[in-house]
C-alpha cells in the first residue's frame, strides 16, 4: 500500500523517474514496518472508521433506552428495574455499573430522553448485530414482569424502527418474548417464515437464522451480550425443533 502511494506522489512531481524512486522508497518503508510488526496497525489506521461509540457513551445510551421501556406503562415495576440492574452488573461489573447509574442520575435522569436521537447516534457507531441485541435486551426488560404490555410493545416497535431493524427481525425477536407458545405460529415467526412454508424453505430459513444469531458475531462484546446471543440462538434451535416435531421431518 505505502509503496504505491509513494509511487503516485513521485509521479506527480517527477513523472516516471519519480514514480520509480517513490516505489523503491515506499518498498523499503513497508519492509521496515513489516519487520517491526507495525505495518498492519499503521496502514489500517489510515482507513479505519473513526465513528465508534465509547463504552461509557454506549452504556449511558443503553440505560436511557431502558428507562423508556420501564416507564412505558406509566408506573415503575421493580422486577423490570432489577432486570436492568442485573444486566448491567453482569455486563460491566458492579463498580462500573454503579458508576453508570450515578452518571445517569446526575446528568440524564431529569432530561427528556429522545429515543430517535439516541438510536441515530447508535446507528452510526454500532453493527447491525449489536442493535439486534439491544432490542433483545429491551424486550427482556418488558417481559421481566411476565407480560409485554401494549404500551411497552408500542415503544419497542418505535425503537426498532429508529434502530433501522427490519420488520422480520423485529417480529422474530417479538415472538421470542411476546407471542404465546399456545400460538401455533410462534415458531414460524421466530424463523421469519410463513406457516405454509415448505420443508426446504424451513431448513433454509433455519440455516439463515443460525448464521444471523450465532454467538460468535458478538465475541467482541461483553459476556452479557454474548449470553443474550446464545439465548436468541437457543430460541431459534427450539423453534426449529418444534416445527420438525410438528411436521415430522
C-alpha positions in Angstrom: 0.0 0.0 0.0 2.7 2.5 1.1 4.9 1.8 -2.0 2.0 2.6 -4.3 1.1 5.8 -2.5 4.8 6.9 -2.7 4.9 6.0 -6.4 1.9 8.1 -7.2 3.4 11.1 -5.3 6.7 10.6 -7.1 4.8 10.5 -10.5 3.1 13.8 -9.7 6.4 15.7 -9.0 9.0 13.9 -11.2 7.0 11.9 -13.7 8.3 8.3 -14.5 11.6 8.6 -12.7 9.8 10.0 -9.6 7.4 7.1 -9.6 10.2 4.6 -9.7 12.0 6.3 -6.9 8.8 6.6 -4.9 8.1 2.9 -5.4 11.5 1.9 -4.2 11.4 4.2 -1.1 7.9 3.0 -0.3 9.0 -0.6 -0.6 11.9 0.0 1.9 9.4 1.6 4.3 7.0 -1.3 4.0 9.8 -3.8 4.7 10.8 -1.9 7.8 7.3 -1.6 9.2 6.6 -5.3 8.4 9.7 -6.4 10.3 8.8 -4.2 13.2 5.2 -5.7 13.2 3.5 -2.3 12.9 2.5 -2.1 9.2 -0.9 -3.6 9.6 -1.7 -1.3 12.5 -0.4 1.8 10.8 -2.0 1.2 7.3 -5.3 0.0 8.6 -5.4 3.0 11.0 -5.3 5.3 7.9 -8.6 4.0 6.6 -10.3 2.9 9.8 -13.8 4.4 10.5 -13.3 6.7 13.4 -17.0 6.8 14.3 -17.0 4.4 17.2 -19.1 4.6 20.4 -17.1 4.7 23.6 -18.0 2.1 26.3 -19.2 4.9 28.6 -21.4 6.5 25.9 -22.8 3.1 24.9 -23.8 2.2 28.5 -25.5 5.6 29.1 -27.4 5.4 25.9 -28.5 1.8 26.6 -29.6 2.8 30.1 -31.6 5.8 28.6 -33.4 3.4 26.2 -34.1 1.1 29.2 -35.9 3.9 31.0 -38.3 4.4 28.1 -39.4 0.7 28.4 -39.5 0.8 32.2 -41.7 3.9 32.2 -43.9 2.8 29.2 -46.7 1.6 31.4 -46.9 4.9 33.4 -45.5 3.2 36.5 -42.2 1.8 37.7 -42.1 -2.0 38.0 -39.4 -3.3 40.5 -38.9 -6.5 38.5 -38.0 -4.5 35.4 -35.6 -2.3 37.4 -34.0 -5.4 38.9 -33.6 -6.9 35.4 -31.8 -3.7 34.1 -29.5 -3.6 37.1 -28.7 -7.3 36.9 -27.9 -7.0 33.2 -25.6 -4.0 33.7 -23.8 -5.7 36.7 -23.3 -8.9 34.6 -22.1 -6.9 31.6 -19.8 -4.4 33.2 -19.2 -5.4 36.8 -20.8 -3.9 40.0 -18.4 -0.9 40.3 -18.7 0.1 36.6 -22.4 -0.4 36.6 -22.8 1.8 39.7 -20.7 4.5 38.1 -23.0 4.4 35.0 -26.1 4.7 37.2 -24.6 7.6 39.1 -23.8 9.4 35.9 -27.2 8.8 34.5 -28.9 10.1 37.7 -26.7 13.2 37.8 -26.8 14.1 34.1 -29.6 12.4 32.2 -32.4 11.3 34.6 -34.3 14.6 34.7 -33.9 15.3 31.0 -36.4 14.1 28.3 -35.0 11.0 26.7 -35.2 11.2 22.9 -35.2 7.7 21.5 -34.8 8.7 17.9 -31.7 10.8 18.7 -30.1 8.0 20.7 -30.8 5.5 18.0 -29.5 7.7 15.3 -26.2 8.0 17.3 -26.0 4.2 17.7 -26.8 3.5 14.1 -23.7 5.4 13.0 -21.4 3.6 15.6 -22.6 0.0 16.0 -23.1 -3.0 13.9 -26.5 -4.4 13.0 -25.9 -7.5 15.2 -25.3 -5.2 18.2 -28.5 -3.3 17.5 -30.4 -6.6 17.4 -29.0 -7.5 20.8 -30.1 -4.1 22.1 -33.7 -4.8 21.0 -33.4 -8.3 22.6 -32.3 -6.7 25.9 -35.2 -4.2 25.8 -37.7 -6.9 25.2 -36.2 -8.7 28.2 -37.0 -5.7 30.3 -40.6 -5.5 29.1 -41.1 -9.2 29.8 -39.4 -9.2 33.2 -42.8 -8.8 35.0 -44.2 -11.7 33.0 -46.0 -9.7 30.3 -45.1 -7.4 27.5 -47.9 -4.8 27.6 -49.3 -2.9 24.6 -47.7 0.3 25.6 -44.3 -1.4 26.0 -44.7 -3.1 22.6 -45.5 0.3 21.1 -42.3 1.8 22.4 -40.3 -1.3 21.3 -41.8 -1.0 17.8 -40.7 2.6 17.6 -37.2 1.9 18.9 -36.8 -1.0 16.4 -37.7 1.4 13.6 -35.3 4.0 14.9 -32.5 1.4 15.0 -33.2 0.5 11.4 -34.0 -3.1 12.2 -36.0 -5.0 9.6 -39.6 -5.8 10.4 -38.9 -9.5 10.0 -36.1 -9.3 12.6 -38.4 -7.4 14.9 -41.2 -9.9 14.6 -38.7 -12.7 15.2 -37.5 -11.3 18.5 -41.0 -10.3 19.4 -42.1 -13.9 19.0 -39.3 -15.0 21.5 -40.9 -12.8 24.2 -44.4 -11.6 23.4 -46.0 -14.4 21.5 -47.7 -17.2 23.5 -46.5 -20.7 23.0 -50.2 -21.6 22.6 -50.0 -19.7 19.3 -49.1 -22.4 16.8 -47.3 -19.9 14.5 -44.8 -18.6 17.1 -42.0 -21.0 15.9 -42.5 -19.9 12.3 -42.4 -16.2 13.4 -39.0 -16.8 15.1 -37.7 -18.3 11.9 -39.2 -15.4 9.9 -41.3 -17.7 7.6 -45.0 -18.3 6.9 -46.7 -21.4 8.4 -47.4 -22.6 4.9 -43.6 -22.8 4.1 -42.3 -25.9 2.6 -39.8 -28.2 4.3 -37.0 -26.9 2.1 -37.9 -23.3 2.9 -38.0 -24.1 6.6 -34.5 -25.6 6.5 -33.2 -22.7 4.5 -34.7 -20.2 7.0 -33.2 -22.2 9.9 -29.7 -22.0 8.4 -30.1 -18.3 7.8 -31.2 -17.6 11.4 -28.4 -19.8 12.8 -25.9 -17.7 10.8 -27.6 -14.4 11.9 -27.8 -15.1 15.6 -24.6 -17.1 16.0 -22.9 -16.0 19.3 -19.6 -15.7 17.6 -20.9 -12.5 15.9 -20.7 -10.8 19.4 -17.4 -12.2 20.6 -16.1 -8.6 20.8 -18.9 -7.6 23.2 -19.2 -8.2 27.0 -20.4 -11.5 28.4 -24.0 -10.4 29.0 -24.3 -9.6 25.2 -22.8 -13.0 24.3 -25.3 -14.6 26.8 -28.1 -12.8 25.0 -26.9 -14.0 21.7 -26.8 -17.6 23.0 -30.4 -17.1 24.2 -31.5 -16.0 20.8 -29.6 -18.8 19.2 -31.3 -21.4 21.5 -34.7 -19.9 20.7 -34.1 -20.4 17.0 -33.0 -24.0 17.8 -36.1 -24.7 19.9 -38.4 -23.2 17.2 -36.8 -25.4 14.5 -37.2 -28.5 16.7 -40.8 -27.6 17.4 -41.5 -27.4 13.6 -39.6 -30.6 13.0 -41.8 -32.4 15.6 -44.9 -30.8 14.2 -44.1 -31.6 10.6 -42.4 -35.0 11.2 -39.1 -34.5 9.4 
